[in-house]
Amino acid sequence: VQLQASGGGLVQAGGSLRLSCAASGRPFSRYVMDWFRQAPGKKREFVSAINWSGRYTVYGEPMKARIAISRDYAESTVDLQMNSLKPDDTAVYYCAAAESDVPYSDYDKQLRYDYWGQGTQVTVSS
């Protein structure tokens, strides 16, 4: 599956952005979809994941109360709505896909994801 992330940009602290990841090449419904992020000089960290049916979602602690993940089967996209953004949220955001049989407990583990998009830059100014 090929992944194309978009929607990043420059936003002031307190603002919102909606990231989107378009999947192509294989049936979208067979994959767990995920967002990770990597800030300059830091390790890549888990942001959020959604299972193949869309009924199970999980959020990483840094952004947990400020984001929502969703998927659109007609468009084969997974979106990440981000609100109340902070300068610490500045990072490159990556979408990733894993086979649907990955257990829930592994949704936050990068090694489980076989397919990655190119990333989209999010910059939050103070």
C-alpha positions in Angstrom: 0.0 0.0 0.0 1.2 3.5 -0.8 0.6 6.3 1.7 0.5 10.1 1.0 0.3 12.5 4.0 -0.9 16.1 3.7 -2.4 18.9 5.6 0.6 20.1 7.6 1.6 23.7 7.8 2.4 26.7 10.0 -0.1 27.5 12.8 -0.1 29.7 15.9 -0.3 28.1 19.3 -3.9 27.3 20.2 -4.8 26.7 16.5 -6.0 23.6 14.7 -4.9 21.5 11.8 -6.3 18.5 10.1 -3.9 16.0 8.6 -4.9 13.5 6.0 -3.3 10.3 4.7 -4.4 8.8 1.4 -3.9 5.1 0.9 -3.7 3.4 -2.5 -2.7 0.1 -4.0 -4.4 -2.4 -1.8 -7.8 -2.7 0.0 -7.8 0.0 2.6 -9.9 -1.9 5.1 -7.3 -4.6 5.7 -5.0 -2.2 7.5 -4.5 -0.6 10.9 -3.7 3.0 10.3 -1.5 5.1 12.5 0.1 8.5 13.0 3.6 9.0 14.4 5.6 12.1 14.8 9.2 13.1 15.0 10.5 16.4 16.4 14.0 17.6 15.6 16.6 15.8 17.7 14.0 13.5 19.2 12.8 9.9 18.6 9.8 9.2 16.6 6.8 8.8 18.9 3.3 7.4 18.7 0.4 9.8 18.1 -2.7 7.7 17.3 -4.0 4.6 15.7 -7.3 3.3 14.4 -8.2 -0.3 13.6 -9.4 -1.7 10.3 -13.1 -1.3 11.2 -12.8 2.2 12.7 -14.3 1.0 16.0 -11.1 1.0 18.0 -8.9 4.0 18.4 -6.0 4.7 20.7 -4.1 7.9 21.5 -0.7 8.6 22.7 -0.3 10.6 25.9 1.3 13.9 24.6 -1.8 14.8 22.5 -4.5 12.5 23.8 -7.0 15.1 24.9 -6.5 17.3 21.8 -6.8 15.0 18.8 -9.2 12.7 17.0 -8.5 10.1 14.4 -11.0 8.9 11.8 -11.0 6.9 8.5 -13.1 7.3 5.4 -13.5 4.0 3.4 -15.0 5.7 0.4 -11.9 7.9 0.0 -9.4 5.5 1.6 -8.1 8.2 3.9 -7.3 8.5 7.5 -7.5 11.9 9.1 -6.1 13.4 12.3 -7.8 16.4 13.7 -5.5 18.3 16.0 -6.7 21.1 18.2 -5.2 23.4 20.8 -1.8 23.0 19.2 1.3 23.8 21.2 4.9 24.7 20.1 5.9 21.3 21.4 3.7 19.7 18.8 6.1 20.9 16.1 7.3 17.8 14.2 7.1 15.9 11.0 3.9 13.7 11.2 4.0 10.3 9.5 1.1 8.0 8.6 1.7 4.3 8.6 -0.2 1.1 7.9 0.0 -2.3 9.4 -1.8 -5.6 8.7 -5.1 -5.8 10.5 -4.0 -8.8 12.6 -1.7 -6.7 14.7 -2.9 -6.9 18.3 -4.2 -3.8 20.0 -1.3 -3.9 22.4 1.1 -3.3 19.6 -0.6 -0.4 17.9 2.0 2.0 19.3 5.0 0.0 18.2 6.7 1.4 15.1 8.2 -2.0 14.1 4.7 -3.3 13.5 4.1 -0.9 10.7 5.3 -2.0 7.3 4.2 0.9 5.2 5.0 4.6 5.7 4.1 7.8 4.1 6.6 10.6 3.4 5.6 12.8 6.3 4.1 16.2 6.6 5.6 19.1 8.5 3.6 20.7 11.3 5.1 23.9 12.8 3.4 25.6 15.8 4.5 29.1 16.6 4.3 30.6 20.0 
